[in-house]
Amino acid sequence: MAAITPDTVPEGTQAGKQKRGRIEREQIKWGLIFLSPWLIGIVIFYLIPFIASFGFSLVEFNLAVPEETSFVGFSNWRRALFDDPNVYESFGVTFLFAAISLPIGMIFALLLALLMNSNSVRGKAFFRTMFFMPTMVPLVATVLIWGGVLNEQTGWYNILLQNVFGIEAVGVSGLRWLADPRLIYFTLTFIGLWAVGNTMMITLAGLQGVPTEMYEAADIDGAGYWRKMISITVPMISPVLFYNLVLGAIGLMQYFLVPFVLNGGNGFPDGTTNYVGIYFYNQAFKFFNMGYGATIAWLIFLVSLVLTVVLFGSARYWVYYAGEE
């Protein structure tokens, strides 16, 4: 017997409309039942803490002396926006690092994806797996490994540069990858490239979705590799690039774990790693100023929101979606 669905109900009759309504309500009910674990998790672990954090930003709450908690209104906001220069310095450090790290990461992921999409590369499945595997390693373990690899005295990277290439890299006058303010951003970017496999795979999926007919037509017209790259490849994968850009920008606004594991969140060297995520952590969990820490967390959220809105506003000028004029 055929299943009764809204499509088999006779149109235009009162009984048909009632039966269709019952079936749709039944479908909605079961849909909500199956979604309920996710919805409950969202409410408990995201929505309620999200609202509570704004309430914390309106009180003076120190975990060391919780009995002295008091309502202070927008005093924490006024302090963060007008009286605390460290907030703007930490945002400036974060934006500077993002301006260096984000373009390098996206370009590197694109180059890897182009290489893995090339027909001239053998064993592509193996290399794709190798590039993606580092993303499966816990980030703390990855940072500790790279901290040893880039150590200025015992790290094998400096030893390799000195013994193989003759570069004076070991010792007091050597390359201090993690201690030189001029190198630290590039070092942290380099560590980040270790886990670029996820971005590479997303970009690769976009490349494989480009119609081959467009390349064939370009070949007939005599277009070279770079002309096809600029006129076909980049526009066709621009939604994927935009996706990676938005996620990368939001992720860098919350950049925390790598400098925290390397240096304990002390801003070493010379305050160059005092990112806004580090500043938030120190205020909330090191000095126990939960009210002020919640305020900084909300500032991070608002800045990320504004940045996302700006990126989406710019998308209409350079992101191409198939089917749109």
N, C-alpha and C positions, 0 to 999 in steps of 0.2 A: 504494500500500500504506500502510495506517495505521501511524503510528509506534508503536513499543513503549514504553509508559510504565508506571509502577507501577500505574496505574488499570486497564490492560488485562490484567494478570496474574491468573490465577484465584486466588481467595482460598482459603486453607486448605490448600494443597498444599505439600509440602516444596520442590518445584521452583519453585513460584511465589514462595515466601519468599526462596529463594536468588537468583532473578532480580531480585526487587524490591531485595534488598540490594545486588546488583551495580550496578543502575541508580542507586540513591541514592549509592553510593560514587563512581560516575563523575561524578554531578552535583556532589558535594562537591569532588572533585578539580579539576574545571574551574572551579568557583566560586572555589577558593583560587588557582588559576593567574591568573585575571583580577583577583583582589584583591591579588595578590602585590606589584605596584608600590606600591600604597598602604600595604600592611602593612610592606614594607621601609622605605619613607619614614618611617612612624610610629616604627619601631624605631630607625632611624639618627638621625633629626633630632629626635625627641621623647623616646622612652623612655630611650635611653642618656644624653643630656644631662641628663634629669631625675634619673636615679640619680647621675650624676657630680656634679651640683650639690650634692647632699646630702653626698657625699664631700668636696667642696671646703669645705663649712661646718665640717668637723671638722679642718681644717688651717690653719696660718698660712702663706698663700701670697701673696707680693707679686711682681707681674710684673717689677718693677724689679730684684729680687734673687731669682730663682727658685731659686738654689742654697741659699738659707737656709730653704726650705720645711720645715716641721716639723708633726708631728701634735700637736694641742692638745686633742683631745676636744671637749667641749661648752663650751669657754671662749668661743668666738665667740657661742654661744647665750646664755651667762650675761651677756656684755657687752651684747648687744642687748636682753635682757629686763630687766636690772637696773641696768646701769651707764651706759647711753647714753640720756640724755633726748631726744636728737634723733630717736630712733626713734619715741617716742610723740608728739612734736611733729609729725613728718611724717605720721603716721597721723591725728592730729587735724586737720591742714590738709586732708588728703585727704577725710576724712569730712565736714568742714564744706563743702567745695566740692561734694561729692556731694549733700549735703542741699539745696543751692541749685540745682545744675545739673540733676540727674536729674528732679525734678518738673516744672521748667519745660520741659525737652526733651520729656518724655512728653506733657504737656498740649498743647504746641505741635504735636507730631506728630498728636495726636488731633484737634485743631481743623482742621488742614490736611486730614486724611483725611475728616472730616465734610464739609468744604467740597467736596472732590473727589468725594464720593459723592452730593452733592446734585444733584437733577434740574434745579435752577434755574440751574446754572452752565453756560455755554456754552464750548465749546473745552476740555473737561476733559482730553482726551488731550494737548493742547499743554501745559497747566499741569502735569500730572503729569510730563511729560518735563522741563519747566523746573525743577521742584522736585527731581527726581532727579539731574539732570545735575551739580550741584556735588559729589556723591559720587564722580564719576568723575575729578575733578581731584585730582592728588597733594596730600596734606595739607600737605607742606612749602610748596608753591607757594601754597596757600590761606592759610596762616599768614603768609607774607611779604606777600601782598596786603593782608590785614587789618591787618598791622602798619603799612603805609603809610597805609591808609584812616583808621586811628584815631590817627595821629600827632598830638600836641597842637599842633604848630606848622604843619605842612604838610598834614595829613590833610584830605580834602575833607569829612569828616563834621563836624568842628568848624567849618570854613569855611561850610558850609551852615547850621549852627545859628546862626552869628553873622550872616551876611548875609541870611538869609531870615526867621529867627524872632527876631532881635535878642538872642539869648542870648550873653553874653560867654563864648565857648568857646575862643578862640585866645589864646595868650600865657601869661604866668606864672600868672595867676589863672584861666585857662581850665580846661576839662575835661581832666584827665589820665587818659584811659581805661586806659592801660597802666602808669601810674606811681602811681596813687592806691590805697592799700590798701582804701579803702572802695568802690572801683569795680571792682577787678580781677576779682573772682569773676563779677560780672555781665557784664563785658567778655568773659571767656573763655567764659562760657555763651552769649553772643551769637554769638561766633565758631563755637561748636559747633552752633548752630541753622542755620548755613549748610549743613551736611551732614546735616540731619534727614530728607532725602528717603527714605533707605532705611527708617527707622523708620515714616515716613508710609505708604510702600507696603505694609509688613507690616500696619499697622493698617487700611489701606484694604481689604486682602484679607479681614481679619476682619469688617469692616463689610459687605462684599458677601456674606458667608456667613450673615448673619442672615436667617432665614426672613421673607419679606414678609407671610406670613399672620399673624404675631404683631402687626405694625403695623396690619394691617387690622382685626384683632379689637380692638386698643386704640382705633382710631378709632371703631369702633362703640360702644364703651363710653364714648366722650367724653374719652379721655385727651389731654392736651395734649403739646406738644413735650418739655418737661422731664420730664414723667411717663414718657413713652416712653423718653427718654434714660436715666433712672435705673432704671426697672423692666425694660427690654428690652435697649437697646443696650449699656450697660456690662456687665451680667451676661453677655450672649451673647458679647461680645468679651473677657471677662476672661482667657481663656487667652492671647490675643495680648498683652494688657497685661502679663500676668505674664511672658511670654517677653521682652518689651522691658525690663521691670524687671530681670530677672536678668542679661541681657546688658549693660544699662546699668550696673548696679552693679559687675559684674566688670570692665567696660571702664574705669570711673572708678578702680578700685583700681590699674590699670596706667597711669593718666594721666601722660603724659610728653612727647610730641612737641611739643605746642603751647607750653608754657612753656619748653621747651628751645630751640626755634627762636627764640622771642621774646627770651629773656634769657640763653641759654646755660646754663640750669640753676643760676643763682646765687641763686635765691630772691627776686629783686626783684619787687615792692617790699616791703621790711621783712620778708622771710621768708614772705610770704603765698603764694608759689608753690613753697615747698620741699616738694612732694608726696613721698610715700614712693617713688614711681618715680624721681624726681629724686635723692633721697638714695641709693637703691640704685646708680644710675648713677655718681654722684660717688665713692662708696666703691670701686666695682669698676673703673671705667674712667678716673677722674680721679686718684685716689690709689693705684690698682693694688692695693687690698686685696681680692683676689679671694675669699679665704676668708670675710671678713666680709661682702662683697657677696653671696655665695651664701647666707649666713645670712639676710640681709634679704630676699632673693628668696624664700626658703622661708617667711619670716614673712608676706610678701604672699600667697603661695599658701595658707597655713593660714588667714589671716584671710578671704580670699576664699571658701575652702571653708566656713568657719563661717557666713559671711554667706549663702552660697547655701543651706546646710542650714536656716537660720532662715527664709529666704524660702519654701523649699519646705514647711516646717512650717506657715507661716502661710497657704499657698495653700488649704488645706481650708476655711478660714473665709470666703474671698471669691472664689475661682476656681470657676466653674461649667463643668462639662463635660457636653455633651449625652449623654444616656443614663445618667447617674449619678443616683442618688436624693439 
